[in-house]
Amino acid sequence: MIYAVTGEGRLYDRGVVTTNPPMEGQEVDWNQLIQFALLGSRDLEQYAILLVRVSLGLFFAISGAEKLLVAGSTHTMYETLVKAKVPFPRLMTYFVSGVEFGGGSLLAVGFLSSLACVALLVDMLVAILTTKLSGMPKGLSPLNWLDDFLYLPEVLYVLFYIWLICSGPGKFSVDYWLAGKVVR
């Protein structure tokens, strides 16, 4: 087992307070340590899902709300869509901003999470295809182009949404609570 002594003198074994202190000369379980380094921890996975889901949700809810409620941001969004030659730019300004606000809000609380992820994933794919790809430098080698492409935040958002769709919203979500009520 792996033990750590806190400033209060309590001993912990994988985050749980233990009553059995390690014996003098007891060795670290290197197999467990190596397994954790190589495979991570299923015990911590739910916290990672929570962190990513809430962070992305809040980011998009705030961003969407700003585009909906702040005239300058609404206008900037409109100009971006006009420049990208998106049809019905005025309508799409409010639609895309609403998707970001609504989807982000749902994602933050973990309600209809997969649906919210799909909507935001499509939003990011359209952003990549309409504005980001055209802004990429021309004449790059394939490796440099891929490097620049993967550097786009929208690409990272797409990957997070795919992960959240596959992993589910986690135990700390309204969806998890509802699934427990429905499955009974």
Helices and strands as residue ranges (DSSP letters): E 3-5, E 11-13, E 16-18, H 30-39, H 42-69, H 71-83, H 89-109, H 113-127, I 128-132, H 142-150, H 153-167, H 174-183
